[in-house]
């Protein structure tokens, strides 16, 4: 019973003391209202800060690691997206590189482009390839279409680009959609392009920003993944087929990747050796008064893979005497847009590539 009496006395004294403290505070506020107000304000801020920083061990969710972003439709484009596309329109790799976020640059370096100079070379090489050796740059204008602004300050913008080439042999789509994402500081985090029917988009942008890491020889594919099939034509694949159906070995050779050319050279195959075989076949047909010609070629489908490679499936109409054959050509193009492998049932191309005649 003694312990309960002690507890009771302590409780009475505690509340008596608390009452006295409250009375003292009230008397102080009455006699010194201004200083007391600021004292209470400071005390309140200290308590609020303690709670906010989990001083009492409470978590009100204000610092969750799984923050959910929200987005609002943008009424105008992000300024850095404009700058980036204007730099791309001038094909100025250095300006684009300066506008890229660090992780975007690292992605480029992982994909084999170490700096702006190497990116510029990719762009210049692609221009010459599309222009048949001419290095005249196309004129590009961009119109902002739509976009969004995220709650963390990042943004996504979509532009429509119109392409005008100086050379008549235009092998580039004239209307392309461009998507640009930027972080909260305005640096560009990614850039991609798309044209109708889900084909590869702007070949120059694709060359400047390859989408997947490759091995040292440039031919190693990433993990296999589902692909998209469509009827989009590829300028390099079309050039190969035009060379094949006109017995022009030089045009064929120029569409092959450097690594594929090196592989064929190791088998003593070159543009000259292929042309000699073609010329011999044509002369034999001419001497025997045998009709030998390609009537043309047709694209079956194009398949785009997530790693940036594409497969183009063609067949040609090959007339020999009064018969028509339909040889197949399956062309694998790597991320640089060059042909890295060929499967064919064409007996003349098989001979030219140093394979057993099929």
C-alpha positions in Angstrom: 0.0 0.0 0.0 3.0 2.3 0.7 4.0 2.3 -2.9 0.6 3.4 -4.1 0.7 6.3 -1.6 4.1 7.4 -3.0 2.8 7.3 -6.5 -0.3 9.2 -5.6 1.8 12.0 -3.9 4.1 12.3 -6.9 1.1 12.5 -9.3 -0.4 15.3 -7.2 2.8 17.2 -7.1 3.4 16.7 -10.9 0.0 18.2 -11.8 0.4 20.9 -9.2 3.8 21.8 -10.7 2.3 21.7 -14.2 -0.5 24.0 -13.1 2.0 26.4 -11.7 4.1 26.4 -14.9 1.0 27.1 -17.0 0.0 29.9 -14.7 3.5 31.4 -14.9 3.4 31.2 -18.7 0.0 32.9 -18.9 1.2 35.7 -16.4 4.3 36.2 -18.6 2.2 36.4 -21.8 -0.1 39.0 -20.1 2.8 41.2 -18.9 5.2 40.6 -21.9 3.0 39.6 -24.9 5.5 40.3 -27.7 8.6 38.5 -26.3 6.4 35.6 -25.2 4.9 35.3 -28.7 8.3 34.9 -30.3 9.4 32.5 -27.6 6.4 30.3 -28.3 6.9 30.6 -32.1 10.5 29.5 -31.8 9.4 26.6 -29.6 6.8 25.6 -32.2 9.3 25.7 -35.0 11.7 23.5 -33.1 9.0 21.0 -32.4 7.7 21.0 -36.0 11.3 20.5 -37.3 11.8 17.7 -34.9 8.7 16.0 -36.1 9.5 16.7 -39.8 12.9 15.1 -39.4 11.5 12.1 -37.6 12.6 13.3 -34.2 9.7 11.4 -32.7 10.2 8.4 -35.0 7.1 9.3 -37.0 7.1 9.0 -40.8 4.5 11.1 -42.6 5.5 10.0 -46.1 7.1 13.3 -47.1 10.4 11.6 -47.9 9.3 8.5 -49.7 11.9 7.0 -52.1 9.1 5.8 -54.4 7.9 9.3 -55.4 5.3 9.2 -58.2 5.8 11.8 -60.9 2.9 13.7 -62.4 2.8 15.4 -65.8 1.0 18.3 -67.3 0.6 19.0 -71.0 3.1 21.6 -72.1 2.0 24.8 -73.9 5.4 25.3 -75.5 8.6 23.4 -76.0 11.5 23.1 -73.6 14.2 25.6 -74.6 17.0 23.0 -74.5 15.0 20.7 -76.8 14.8 23.6 -79.3 18.6 24.2 -79.0 19.4 20.5 -79.4 17.3 20.1 -82.5 18.6 23.3 -84.0 22.1 22.0 -83.5 21.0 18.7 -85.1 19.5 20.6 -88.0 23.0 22.1 -88.6 24.5 18.6 -88.1 26.7 20.1 -85.4 27.8 17.3 -83.2 29.9 19.5 -80.8 26.8 21.6 -80.0 24.7 18.6 -79.4 27.3 17.0 -77.2 27.4 20.1 -75.0 23.7 19.9 -74.5 23.6 16.2 -73.6 23.3 15.0 -70.0 26.2 13.0 -68.5 24.3 9.7 -68.6 23.4 10.3 -72.3 27.1 10.8 -73.0 28.0 7.7 -71.1 25.5 5.7 -73.2 27.1 7.1 -76.4 30.5 6.0 -75.1 29.2 2.5 -74.3 27.9 2.3 -77.8 31.3 3.1 -79.3 31.1 6.9 -79.7 33.7 8.4 -77.4 33.3 12.1 -78.1 31.7 14.7 -80.3 34.4 14.3 -83.0 33.5 10.6 -83.5 29.8 11.5 -83.6 30.5 14.1 -86.2 32.3 11.5 -88.3 29.3 9.2 -88.1 27.1 12.0 -89.3 29.3 13.0 -92.2 29.8 9.4 -93.3 26.0 8.9 -93.3 25.4 12.1 -95.3 27.8 10.9 -98.0 26.3 7.5 -98.1 22.8 8.8 -98.5 24.0 11.3 -101.2 25.9 8.8 -103.2 29.3 10.3 -102.2 28.1 13.9 -102.1 28.6 15.6 -98.8 25.9 18.3 -99.3 23.9 18.6 -96.1 20.1 18.6 -96.2 18.1 21.5 -94.8 15.9 20.7 -91.9 13.2 22.7 -90.2 11.4 21.6 -87.0 7.9 22.5 -85.7 6.9 21.7 -82.1 3.9 19.4 -82.0 3.2 18.5 -78.4 4.9 17.8 -75.1 4.6 17.4 -71.4 6.3 18.8 -68.3 6.8 16.4 -65.4 6.5 17.4 -61.7 10.3 16.8 -61.1 11.1 19.5 -63.8 12.0 17.0 -66.6 10.2 17.3 -69.9 9.4 15.5 -73.1 8.8 17.2 -76.5 7.7 16.0 -79.9 8.6 17.9 -83.1 7.8 17.4 -86.7 10.9 17.7 -89.0 10.8 18.6 -92.7 13.8 17.5 -94.7 15.0 19.1 -97.9 17.9 17.6 -99.9 19.9 19.4 -102.5 20.5 16.3 -104.6 17.6 14.8 -106.7 18.3 11.2 -105.5 16.5 11.7 -102.2 16.7 8.5 -100.1 15.6 10.1 -96.8 12.1 10.5 -95.5 10.8 14.0 -95.9 8.6 14.2 -92.8 9.9 12.7 -89.5 8.8 12.9 -85.9 11.5 13.6 -83.3 11.2 12.9 -79.5 13.5 14.7 -77.1 13.6 14.1 -73.3 15.4 16.5 -71.0 16.1 16.4 -67.2 15.2 19.1 -64.7 18.4 21.0 -65.4 17.5 21.1 -69.1 20.1 18.7 -70.3 19.0 16.2 -73.1 18.7 12.6 -71.9 17.6 10.9 -75.1 16.7 11.6 -78.7 14.8 9.4 -81.2 13.0 9.6 -84.5 10.1 7.9 -86.1 8.4 7.9 -89.5 5.2 6.2 -90.6 4.8 2.4 -90.5 7.2 2.0 -87.6 10.4 1.9 -89.6 13.8 3.1 -88.4 13.2 6.8 -88.7 15.9 9.4 -89.5 19.0 7.4 -90.7 21.3 10.3 -89.8 20.1 10.5 -86.2 20.3 6.7 -86.0 23.9 6.8 -87.1 24.7 9.6 -84.6 22.9 7.9 -81.7 23.2 4.1 -82.0 20.7 2.4 -79.7 22.7 -0.6 -78.4 26.2 -1.5 -77.4 28.2 -3.5 -79.8 31.4 -5.5 -79.6 34.8 -4.3 -80.8 34.1 -5.7 -84.3 30.7 -3.8 -84.4 28.7 -6.9 -85.2 27.8 -8.5 -81.8 24.0 -8.4 -81.2 22.5 -7.9 -77.8 20.1 -10.4 -76.2 17.5 -11.6 -78.7 14.2 -9.7 -78.4 10.9 -9.3 -80.1 11.0 -7.3 -83.4 8.6 -5.2 -85.4 7.9 -6.2 -89.0 6.7 -3.7 -91.6 7.1 -2.7 -95.3 9.5 0.2 -94.8 12.3 0.4 -97.4 15.9 0.9 -96.5 18.2 3.0 -98.7 21.2 0.8 -98.2 19.4 -2.5 -98.8 17.8 -1.0 -101.9 21.2 0.0 -103.2 22.5 -3.5 -102.7 19.6 -4.9 -104.7 20.0 -2.4 -107.4 23.7 -3.3 -107.7 22.8 -7.0 -107.7 20.2 -6.8 -110.4 22.5 -4.7 -112.6 25.5 -6.9 -112.1 27.4 -4.0 -110.5 29.8 -5.4 -107.9 31.1 -1.9 -106.8 27.6 -0.9 -105.7 27.2 -4.1 -103.8 30.6 -3.8 -102.1 29.9 -0.2 -101.0 26.8 -1.3 -99.0 28.8 -3.9 -96.9 30.0 -3.0 -93.5 33.8 -2.7 -93.0 33.9 -5.8 -90.9 32.0 -7.8 -93.6 34.4 -6.5 -96.3 37.3 -7.6 -94.1 35.8 -11.1 -93.6 35.3 -11.5 -97.4 38.8 -10.1 -98.2 40.1 -12.9 -96.0 38.5 -15.4 -98.4 40.0 -13.5 -101.4 36.7 -11.9 -102.2 36.6 -8.3 -103.3 34.6 -5.9 -105.5 36.9 -6.8 -108.4 36.7 -10.5 -108.0 32.9 -10.3 -107.8 32.7 -8.2 -110.9 35.0 -10.6 -112.8 32.5 -13.5 -112.0 29.6 -11.3 -113.1 31.3 -10.3 -116.4 32.2 -14.0 -117.1 28.6 -15.1 -116.5 27.3 -12.4 -118.8 29.8 -13.1 -121.5 29.0 -16.9 -121.4 25.3 -16.1 -121.8 26.1 -13.7 -124.7 28.3 -16.2 -126.5 25.7 -18.9 -126.2 22.9 -16.4 -127.2 21.2 -17.1 -123.9 19.0 -14.5 -122.3 20.3 -13.6 -118.8 18.9 -10.6 -116.9 17.1 -9.5 -113.8 13.7 -8.0 -114.4 13.7 -6.3 -111.0 13.4 -6.9 -107.3 10.7 -6.7 -104.6 10.8 -6.1 -100.9 8.8 -8.7 -98.8 9.3 -7.1 -95.4 11.6 -5.2 -93.1 12.2 -6.3 -89.6 13.5 -3.9 -86.9 15.1 -5.3 -83.8 15.4 -3.4 -80.5 19.2 -3.6 -80.7 19.2 -1.3 -83.8 19.8 -4.1 -86.4 17.3 -4.6 -89.2 16.6 -7.5 -91.6 15.4 -6.8 -95.1 13.9 -9.7 -97.0 13.8 -9.4 -100.9 13.2 -11.5 -103.9 14.2 -10.8 -107.5 12.9 -11.9 -110.9 15.9 -13.6 -112.6 15.2 -14.6 -116.3 17.4 -17.4 -117.7 16.4 -18.3 -121.3 12.6 -18.6 -121.2 12.4 -19.4 -117.5 12.1 -17.1 -114.5 13.6 -17.8 -111.1 12.8 -16.0 -107.8 16.0 -16.0 -105.7 15.7 -14.8 -102.1 18.0 -12.2 -100.4 18.0 -11.8 -96.6 20.1 -8.8 -95.7 21.1 -8.1 -92.1 22.0 -4.4 -91.5 23.9 -3.5 -88.3 23.4 -0.4 -86.2 25.6 1.7 -88.5 23.2 0.9 -91.4 25.6 -1.3 -93.3 25.1 -4.9 -94.4 26.7 -7.3 -92.0 25.5 -10.7 -93.3 23.7 -12.1 -96.3 21.7 -15.3 -97.0 20.7 -15.9 -100.6 19.5 -18.5 -103.1 20.9 -16.5 -106.0 23.5 -18.7 -107.7 25.4 -15.8 -109.1 25.7 -13.9 -105.9 26.7 -17.1 -104.1 29.5 -17.5 -106.6 30.5 -13.9 -106.2 30.7 -14.3 -102.3 32.9 -17.4 -102.7 30.2 -19.8 -101.6 29.2 -23.2 -103.1 26.7 -22.6 -105.8 23.1 -23.1 -104.6 
